[in-house]
C-alpha cells in the first residue's frame, strides 16, 4: 500500500454503498497548523490487543442454514467467514446443550447420570457441528471457539426445570464441572477445539427459557473449587474460563468479587459482557484499570423482538457499541446468532430476534441487514492481533477508533449517526487526508 494514500470503504444509508470501496484519499504535509475538524491518530500510543470478531453458532442458526439450498448455504458461510470477501469472523461462541435459540430443551446425558457414562453430543451432529466444520474450513482454521451453558440439566437444579431460573444444587457442583470437561472432550473428538468456556450465560436473569442464577460469590466458588480444578485435573488447564457473561451495568462489581479472591483469580482468563442494559462503557475501563491482565470480551448482543428487515438503526447501534467497547479496553467481540429465519427464529419460547443475516427458508432468499455491513466495517479490516492506537476527534457527533494491524496497516473507523454530513481531516504521522462523513454512514480508512 502506498504510504501517501488512504483506502476508504463505506456503508451509508440512502445510497448503494455497502462496504464499498471509495476513491482513495491522499496524505498531504501537515504544514498549515490546522486546528479545526481534525481526527488525530497517535501511532505511538498503544492500548489493548484485539483477539477478533465473530458470531454465535446456535442450533437455530444451524437448522436455518440446513433448510437452504447448497448454493445459498455456501453463500452464507462465505459471507460470515471468508477472510477477504466476507466478515472474516474468527472469534465465535456456541451453547453447551440447549439455549433459547434451540428447537427445545435438551441435554447430553440421561437423568441422574452422575457418572456421565451416557454423555453424547449426537443431537449436535445433525446441523450444529457440520455448520462449525464448514465455517472452520472457510476461515482457514482461524476460528477460536468458546462455549456457554444456559442451564444445567433440570435434575441438578433447585427448581427441577431448565427454564425460568433456579440455581445449581450444591451437591451437583462437582458433577456439573465434570460435565464441562466431558463436553470439551466430546467436541475435540468431533474435530472442534473449545478454546474457552463461560461459567453461565446471564447468571442474574430469570428467563422463560433455559436460565440459571449464580450470585457473585457462588460463581467465584464454583470457578475456584470446582470448574478450575476439574479442567486442570483433566489436562484442560489451557481452556480459558470467562466469568459474568451478562450486562455491563454490574460488570465491575461481579469482576471485583471474583477476581479479588487470589485462587479464583488464577483460573479466570477474562470477563464477558452483553449490551442489553445500555452503554456503560466506563465499567469496562474500571475493570481494565483494576485488573489489567484480564481480557474483556463482548460475548453476546442482538436486537430483540423479531427480525428488522431493512431497518438502519440496528447497524448504527452495533457500531456505536463496538466503538465504545473498543475504546474502553475490549479485546474481542462476538455477536449472537450468525443467522436466523424469516421470523427471527426458530426459538423454543418465541423469543424472536434480529440477526445480521436473515434467511427466508420459504422463498430461498438471503437478506443482509444493516448490522451485517456495519460489523464488516470493523471485522474485515481490523484483524486478530491488531493493537488499538490513541485517537481523538473534534466532535462527539462522530465516533472513532483506530487500530494497527499485524501487517502494519492502520484502520480508522469513523461513524456518523447524525442526519448531516460532517467534514474531517485525518491527521497522522503521514500527514493530513481530508474528506467528509455522509449522514448515517460508517467508513473505514486504511493506510
C-alpha positions in Angstrom: 0.0 0.0 0.0 1.3 3.5 -0.9 2.1 5.3 2.3 0.7 8.5 0.7 -2.7 7.1 0.0 -5.7 6.0 2.2 -8.1 3.3 1.0 -11.7 4.2 2.0 -14.6 1.7 2.4 -18.0 2.9 3.3 -21.6 1.9 4.2 -24.2 4.6 4.1 -27.9 4.9 4.4 -29.9 6.1 1.3 -27.0 5.0 -1.0 -25.9 1.8 -2.7 -22.7 1.8 -0.6 -22.3 -1.4 1.4 -18.7 -2.0 2.4 -18.0 -0.3 -0.9 -14.5 0.9 -1.9 -14.5 4.7 -2.4 -12.0 6.9 -4.1 -8.6 6.9 -2.3 -7.6 9.8 -0.2 -4.1 11.3 -0.4 -2.0 12.5 2.5 -0.6 16.0 2.2 2.0 17.6 4.5 0.6 18.8 7.8 2.2 22.2 7.3 -0.5 24.8 7.9 -1.1 24.2 11.6 -4.7 23.2 11.0 -6.8 23.3 14.3 -10.3 22.6 13.2 -12.2 19.4 12.2 -9.4 17.0 13.0 -9.4 13.3 13.7 -6.0 12.6 15.2 -4.3 9.2 15.3 -1.4 8.8 17.7 0.7 5.9 16.3 3.0 5.7 19.3 0.2 5.4 21.9 -0.8 1.8 22.2 -3.6 0.1 24.2 -5.1 -3.4 24.1 -4.6 -6.2 21.6 -7.6 -7.5 19.6 -8.5 -11.2 19.6 -11.1 -10.9 16.9 -14.7 -10.5 15.9 -17.3 -13.2 15.3 -20.8 -14.6 15.9 -22.6 -17.5 17.6 -23.2 -20.9 16.3 -26.7 -21.8 17.6 -29.0 -24.7 16.8 -31.4 -22.1 15.4 -28.8 -20.8 13.0 -27.6 -24.2 12.0 -31.1 -25.5 11.3 -31.9 -22.4 9.3 -28.8 -22.9 7.2 -29.6 -26.5 6.6 -33.0 -25.6 5.2 -31.4 -23.5 2.4 -30.1 -24.9 -0.9 -26.4 -25.9 -1.1 -25.7 -22.8 -3.1 -27.3 -20.5 -0.5 -25.5 -22.3 2.3 -22.2 -21.7 0.6 -23.1 -18.0 0.1 -24.0 -17.6 3.8 -20.9 -19.3 5.1 -18.7 -17.3 2.9 -20.5 -14.1 3.9 -19.6 -14.8 7.5 -16.2 -16.5 7.4 -14.3 -15.7 4.1 -11.4 -13.6 5.2 -11.2 -11.3 2.2 -14.8 -11.1 0.9 -16.9 -11.9 3.9 -16.9 -10.7 7.5 -13.7 -12.7 8.2 -15.1 -13.9 11.6 -12.5 -15.6 13.9 -13.9 -15.5 17.5 -17.1 -17.5 17.9 -19.4 -18.8 20.5 -21.7 -21.8 20.9 -24.0 -23.2 23.5 -23.5 -26.2 25.8 -26.7 -28.2 25.1 -29.8 -26.1 24.7 -30.4 -22.4 24.8 -33.4 -20.3 23.8 -32.2 -20.4 20.2 -32.6 -24.2 20.1 -35.6 -26.2 19.0 -36.3 -27.2 22.6 -34.7 -28.1 25.9 -32.1 -30.8 25.6 -29.0 -32.1 27.4 -26.2 -34.6 26.6 -26.8 -37.1 29.4 -29.6 -39.2 30.9 -31.4 -38.0 34.0 -29.5 -38.8 37.2 -26.3 -40.0 35.4 -23.7 -38.7 37.8 -21.0 -40.8 36.2 -21.5 -39.3 32.7 -21.5 -42.7 31.1 -24.4 -41.7 28.8 -22.8 -38.4 27.7 -23.3 -38.0 23.9 -23.4 -34.9 21.6 -25.4 -36.9 19.0 -28.0 -34.2 18.6 -25.4 -31.6 17.6 -24.1 -33.9 14.8 -27.3 -33.2 12.7 -26.8 -29.5 12.0 -24.6 -27.6 14.5 -21.3 -29.5 14.2 -21.5 -29.6 10.3 -22.0 -25.8 10.3 -19.0 -25.3 12.5 -16.8 -27.6 10.4 -17.7 -25.8 7.2 -17.1 -22.5 8.8 -13.7 -23.7 10.1 -12.7 -24.8 6.6 -13.8 -21.5 5.0 -11.9 -19.4 7.6 -8.7 -21.4 7.0 -8.9 -22.9 10.5 -8.7 -19.4 12.1 -11.8 -19.8 14.4 -11.4 -19.5 18.1 -14.4 -21.1 19.8 -15.8 -20.6 23.2 -18.9 -22.2 24.7 -21.6 -21.2 27.3 -24.2 -23.1 29.2 -27.7 -21.6 29.6 -28.7 -24.1 32.3 -27.5 -27.3 34.0 -29.8 -30.3 33.5 -33.1 -29.9 35.3 -32.3 -32.6 37.9 -29.2 -30.7 39.0 -31.2 -27.5 39.9 -33.2 -26.2 42.8 -36.1 -25.6 40.5 -36.2 -29.0 38.8 -36.5 -27.3 35.4 -34.1 -25.9 32.9 -36.3 -22.8 32.2 -37.3 -19.9 34.5 -34.1 -19.7 36.6 -33.4 -21.8 39.6 -29.9 -22.5 40.9 -27.3 -25.2 40.8 -27.8 -27.6 43.8 -24.6 -27.6 45.9 -24.3 -31.4 45.8 -24.0 -31.3 42.0 -21.3 -28.7 41.7 -18.6 -31.3 41.1 -20.8 -33.2 38.6 -21.6 -30.0 36.7 -17.9 -29.2 36.5 -17.3 -32.7 35.1 -20.0 -32.0 32.5 -17.9 -29.1 31.1 -14.9 -31.5 30.9 -16.9 -34.1 29.0 -18.3 -31.5 26.6 -14.9 -30.2 25.8 -13.6 -33.7 25.2 -16.6 -34.7 23.1 -16.2 -31.7 20.9 -12.5 -32.3 20.5 -13.3 -35.8 19.3 -15.5 -34.2 16.7 -12.7 -32.0 15.5 -13.8 -28.8 17.2 -11.4 -27.4 19.8 -13.1 -25.5 22.6 -10.7 -22.6 23.4 -12.8 -21.3 26.4 -16.0 -21.5 28.4 -18.1 -19.0 30.2 -19.4 -20.2 33.6 -23.1 -19.3 32.9 -25.0 -17.2 30.4 -26.6 -14.3 32.1 -26.3 -15.5 35.7 -28.5 -12.7 37.0 -31.5 -13.3 34.8 -34.6 -15.5 35.4 -35.8 -16.1 31.8 -38.7 -18.0 30.3 -36.1 -20.1 28.6 -33.0 -22.0 29.8 -31.5 -20.0 32.7 -29.8 -20.4 36.0 -28.9 -17.9 38.8 -25.5 -17.6 40.4 -24.6 -14.9 42.9 -21.2 -13.4 42.5 -20.0 -15.5 45.5 -21.5 -18.7 44.0 -19.8 -18.1 40.7 -16.5 -17.3 42.4 -16.7 -20.5 44.5 -17.7 -22.7 41.5 -14.7 -21.5 39.5 -12.3 -21.7 42.4 -13.3 -25.0 43.9 -14.9 -27.0 41.0 -14.6 -25.8 37.4 -10.9 -24.6 37.5 -9.7 -27.7 39.3 -11.8 -30.1 37.1 -10.3 -28.7 33.9 -6.8 -28.8 35.3 -7.2 -32.4 36.5 -8.4 -33.4 33.0 -5.4 -31.9 31.3 -7.6 -29.0 30.1 -5.9 -26.2 32.1 -5.3 -24.4 28.8 -9.1 -23.9 28.3 -10.0 -20.3 29.3 -12.6 -19.5 31.9 -14.7 -16.4 31.4 -16.9 -15.1 34.1 -20.1 -12.9 34.3 -21.3 -13.2 30.7 -24.0 -10.7 31.4 -24.8 -6.9 31.1 -22.3 -4.1 31.7 -24.1 -2.3 34.5 -22.8 -4.7 37.1 -19.7 -5.8 35.3 -17.3 -4.2 37.7 -18.8 -5.4 40.9 -19.0 -9.0 39.7 -15.4 -8.9 38.4 -14.2 -7.4 41.8 -16.0 -10.1 43.9 -14.5 -13.0 41.8 -11.1 -11.6 41.0 -10.3 -10.3 44.4 -10.0 -13.9 45.5 -6.4 -14.9 44.7 -7.2 -18.6 44.0 -10.3 -17.8 41.8 -8.3 -15.1 40.0 -5.7 -17.7 38.9 -8.3 -19.6 37.0 -10.0 -16.7 35.3 -8.9 -15.6 31.9 -11.4 -12.8 31.4 -14.7 -11.1 31.9 -17.6 -11.4 29.4 -20.4 -8.9 28.9 -23.6 -8.2 26.9 -25.2 -4.9 25.9 -28.8 -5.2 26.9 -28.7 -2.7 29.8 -27.1 0.2 27.9 -23.6 1.6 27.1 -21.8 1.6 30.5 -18.5 1.8 28.6 -16.9 3.2 31.7 -17.5 -0.1 33.5 -15.1 -1.7 31.1 -12.5 0.9 31.8 -12.9 0.3 35.5 -12.2 -3.4 35.2 -9.3 -2.8 32.8 -7.7 -0.4 35.3 -8.1 -2.7 38.3 -7.4 -6.0 36.5 -5.2 -5.1 33.5 -4.2 -8.8 33.0 -7.8 -9.9 32.3 -9.4 -10.0 28.9 -12.6 -8.1 28.3 -14.9 -10.0 25.8 -18.2 -9.0 24.4 -20.0 -12.3 24.4 -23.5 -11.5 23.1 -25.7 -8.8 21.7 -28.6 -8.7 19.3 -31.7 -6.6 18.5 -34.7 -8.2 20.2 -38.3 -8.6 19.2 -38.1 -10.2 15.8 -36.3 -9.5 12.5 -36.0 -5.9 11.4 -35.7 -6.3 7.7 -34.4 -3.1 6.1 -34.0 -1.2 9.3 -31.0 1.1 9.5 -31.0 1.6 13.3 -29.5 -1.8 14.2 -26.4 -1.2 12.2 -25.8 2.1 13.9 -26.5 0.6 17.3 -23.9 -2.1 16.7 -21.2 0.3 15.5 -21.7 2.7 18.4 -21.4 -0.1 20.9 -18.4 -1.7 19.3 -16.5 1.6 19.2 -17.4 2.4 22.8 -16.3 -1.0 23.9 -13.1 -0.9 21.9 -12.1 2.5 23.2 -12.6 1.3 26.8 -10.5 -1.9 26.6 -12.5 -4.6 24.8 -10.3 -7.4 23.4 -12.8 -9.5 21.5 -16.4 -9.2 20.1 -18.9 -11.9 19.4 -22.4 -11.3 18.0 -25.4 -13.5 18.9 -26.9 -15.7 16.1 -25.0 -15.9 12.9 -28.3 -16.0 11.0 -31.9 -16.6 11.7 -35.0 -17.4 9.7 -37.7 -15.1 8.3 -39.4 -14.7 11.7 -36.2 -14.2 13.7 -36.1 -17.8 14.9 -36.5 -20.7 15.4 -36.7 -20.2 19.2 -38.4 -22.7 21.5 -40.1 -19.9 23.7 -40.8 -17.5 20.8 -38.1 -15.1 21.9 -37.6 -14.0 18.3 -34.7 -11.6 17.5 -32.9 -9.9 14.6 -29.6 -11.1 13.1 -27.2 -9.7 10.6 -28.3 -12.3 8.1 -31.9 -13.3 7.7 -32.5 -16.4 5.6 -36.1 -16.7 4.2 -36.4 -20.5 4.2 -39.7 -20.4 2.4 -38.6 -18.2 -0.5 -34.9 -19.1 -0.6 -33.8 -15.5 -0.2 -30.9 -14.3 1.9 -31.2 -10.8 3.4 -28.1 -8.9 4.6 -29.1 -6.4 7.3 -27.5 -3.1 8.0 -25.8 -4.7 11.0 -24.0 -7.1 8.7 -22.4 -4.3 6.8 -21.7 -2.2 9.9 -20.0 -5.2 11.6 -17.9 -5.7 8.4 -16.5 -2.2 8.6 -14.7 -3.5 11.7 -14.2 -7.2 11.3 -12.9 -7.2 7.7 -10.3 -4.5 8.3 -9.3 -4.8 12.0 -7.7 -8.3 12.2 -6.7 -10.5 15.1 -3.6 -9.3 16.8 -4.3 -5.6 15.9 -3.4 -3.1 18.6 -5.6 -0.1 19.4 -3.9 3.3 18.9 -4.6 6.6 20.5 -7.2 8.6 18.7 -9.2 11.8 19.2 -12.0 13.6 17.3 -13.2 17.1 17.1 -16.8 16.4 17.8 -18.9 13.9 19.7 -21.1 13.7 16.6 -18.5 11.3 15.2 -17.5 8.0 16.9 -14.0 6.9 16.1 -11.4 4.2 16.8 -8.1 3.3 15.4 -6.0 0.0 15.2 -2.7 -1.0 13.8 -2.9 -4.5 12.2 -0.2 -7.1 12.4 0.7 -6.4 8.7 1.5 -2.8 9.6 -1.6 -1.2 8.1 -3.7 1.1 10.2 -7.5 1.0 10.2 -9.5 4.1 11.4 -13.3 3.6 11.7 -15.5 6.8 11.6 -19.2 6.6 12.4 -21.7 9.4 11.8 -25.1 8.7 13.3 -26.4 12.2 12.6 -28.6 13.4 9.7 -26.0 15.8 8.5 -22.7 15.5 6.6 -19.6 16.2 8.7 -16.2 17.2 7.4 -13.0 15.8 8.8 -9.2 15.9 8.3 -7.5 12.7 9.3 -4.2 13.7 10.9 -1.5 11.0 11.3 2.3 10.8 11.2 1.9 10.6 7.4 0.2 14.0 7.1 -3.4 15.2 6.5 -6.1 13.5 4.5 -9.3 15.4 4.1 -12.8 14.0 3.5 -16.3 14.0 4.9 -18.6 11.6 6.7 -22.0 11.5 5.0 -25.2 11.4 7.1 -25.8 8.0 8.7 -22.6 6.5 7.4 -19.7 4.4 8.6 -16.2 4.5 7.0 -13.0 2.5 7.4 -9.9 4.3 6.4 -7.0 2.0 5.7 -3.4 3.2 5.3 
